[in-house]
Amino acid sequence: MKYFMMSIFAKGSGSGFKYIYPERFDTFVDFVMVGPIYENIHRVGECRMVFGTFPKYAGRFMNCNELIESKYTFKVREIDEQTFIGFWKYQESKTRLPDENIVTGEPNSLITILAKAVLGKELTESEKNSLDPEKEDLGIGKPFTVEQRLKNILSRFEE
């Protein structure tokens, strides 16, 4: 995976707040595999976002570097995985996101485990531990770390 930081712009306020991207970015959005994660500033002006893509698509994003459109200059730079994770952690610390292990339909997600329990299906020991806040297994009150979430996201893709 290749990770990038891109400067974009924000304008408006309240329900009229929106981000401004390079025009060609709309054709690239399907190639963003991880993210985007936005700088949590909600103010007018330049802001940053980070995202990940497969190496074979990296050139598409780098072609937006120093691109000038409608008075905005967009900048793109490659970053390493640790910088990506650090940005994600910092932004999440400012605004807590829903815990992925609760809301996904993954086999070990709490919603899936709870559905099994409601249907009267037998739970594995690991599933029972996920429902017990006293146990150390991921589950109630124990969200995935950013690193665990990134690993889960990446495991869904094959190059």
N, C-alpha and C positions, 0 to 999 in steps of 0.2 A: 504494500500500500504506500502511496505517496501522499504526503500531507502538505497542505497549502494554507497560507494566511492571505486573505484578500481584503484590500481596503474597498469599502463601498460607502455609500452616502445615505443619510437619513434626512427626511424632511417631514413637515407637518407635526401635528400633536394630537393627543387623544385618539379618537377613532380614525382620524385622518393621517396618523403616523404611518410612514411607509419607507421601505428601503429602495434605493436606486442602484441597479446593477448595469453592467455593460449590456447593450442590446443583444449581442451574440450569446450572452450567458444563458438565456432561455433555451437555446439549442443544446447547451452543455449540461443542464441540470440533471438529466437522466444518468450522467456519468459520475455524479457525486454519490459515492458509496457509503460514506460515513459523514454525518453532519447534514447540513451546516450547523455550526454552533456560533451564535452571534455574541458580540460584545454587548453586555447588558448595560447600555447607557441611556437609551431612549431620549436622546437629545438630537437636535438638528446638527448636521455636519458629518465629517468623516468618522467612520467607525470600522471595526474589523470583524471578520468572520473567519472561521477555520473549517476545513473539510478534508476528506480523504477520497482518493480515487485510485484506480489501478494504474500502474506505471504506463501502460499503453495509451492512456487518455491524458496523461500529464501535459503533453504539449498543447492540447486545446486550451488549457487554463493559462499556461505560461504565455500564450499569444495575446492574452488580455493585459499583460504587464505594460505599464506606462501608456495604456490606451486612453485616448482623450475623446470623450463624447459629451456633447451638450454641456460644455464648461467643466465637466468632472474628469479628473485623472484617476484612473483605476490602477492599483498596484497589486501585483501578485508575487509572492515569494514562497519558495519551498521551505518547509520547516521539518524538523525531525519529530518522531513519535512522542518523545518526552515533552517537547514544547507544545504539541497538540494536546496531550493529556493535561499538562499544566494549565493551559488556557481553559480547557473544559472544566477542570476542577475549580478554578478561580471563578468562572462565570456561574457554575452551579452553587458555589458557596454564597453568591449574592442572591440567587433566585433558585429555590429548591424545585427540581423537576420531579414528576411522578416516578416512583420507584419501578423500574422495569420489571423486577421480579414479581411485582404485584399485578401489573396490568397486562402482561403479555399472555398469549395462549401457549407458551412454551411448556413442555412436559413438566418442568419443575417449578413453574410459576404458581404463586399462591392461588390465583383464580382457578387454575386447573385442578390443584389439590383440593380446594374447597368444593368444586363441582363434583369431584369423585366422592368426597365425604357426604355431600347432600344426596347423591344417588345411591348411597349405601355400599359403594365399592370399597374393597379392602385397600388400606393405605400402607405403603412401605414404611419401614422404620424412618428413613430419611424424610419422607413426606410428613410423618407425624412430628418429627423434630422441627420441621419448618413452621408448623403451626404452634409450637411451644416456645414462647418468648424466653424461657429459661435455658433453652438449648442454644448451642453456638452455630447451628446450621443457618444458612440464609433463610430468611422468612420474615415473620411478623417483627417489625421494628429493627430489622437488620438488612438494609438495602444493599444491592450490589455496589461495589466501588466503581469508580470511573474505569479503572483498568479491567475489571471483570465485565463491565458492559461493553467496552471496546472489544474484548476477546470474544464475547458472544456475538456481536455484530459481525466481526471478521469471519467467524466460523460459519456464517451463513453464505459466504461467497466462495466460489472457486474460480480461479483465473483460468 
